[in-house]
Amino acid sequence: MPRVGAHPWGEPALEVKLVKVSYRIPTPEQVARNGYYVAEELLARTGKEEVVHTERCASAVIGQLPDDIRAAQGLPPLPEGAYKPWIKRRKAGWERAHGRR
C-alpha cells in the first residue's frame, strides 16, 4: 500500500522509499472452480511489502524543488548549493556516438 510521508507543509521530506507491493493471485483454474476473488481481501490476507530503493532527498539529484517552483508555492528558497539539478549531457554523448567532436 503506497504511503505518503507525513511531514509539515513546507518542510522537505528526509527520504523517499520505493515499496513493491505484491500478493498471490489464484490461477484461472482456481477462479473457475471457486468463483471470483476480491483483490483487496487477497492483498490484506497474503500481501507482501518490500522496500526496493530508498533515496535521501537532501543528497539526491532533483531531490528538492528548485527555487522558482518553491517561490510559486510560497516556500522559502533553498540554501546556496542545496539544489542538485539533473545535467543530462546528451549532446556530448551524441557526438561520441557519431564520431564528431
C-alpha positions, 0 to 999 in steps of 0.5 A, a space after each residue: 500500500 503506497 504511503 505518503 510521508 507525513 511531514 509539515 507543509 513546507 518542510 522537505 521530506 528526509 527520504 523517499 522509499 520505493 515499496 513493491 507491493 505484491 500478493 498471490 493471485 489464484 490461477 484461472 483454474 482456481 477462479 473457475 472452480 471457486 468463483 471470483 476473488 476480491 483483490 483487496 481481501 487477497 492483498 490484506 490476507 497474503 500481501 507482501 511489502 518490500 522496500 526496493 530503493 530508498 533515496 535521501 532527498 537532501 543528497 539526491 539529484 532533483 531531490 528538492 524543488 528548485 527555487 522558482 517552483 518553491 517561490 510559486 508555492 510560497 516556500 522559502 528558497 533553498 540554501 546556496 548549493 542545496 539544489 542538485 539539478 539533473 545535467 543530462 549531457 546528451 549532446 556530448 554523448 551524441 557526438 561520441 556516438 557519431 564520431 564528431 567532436 
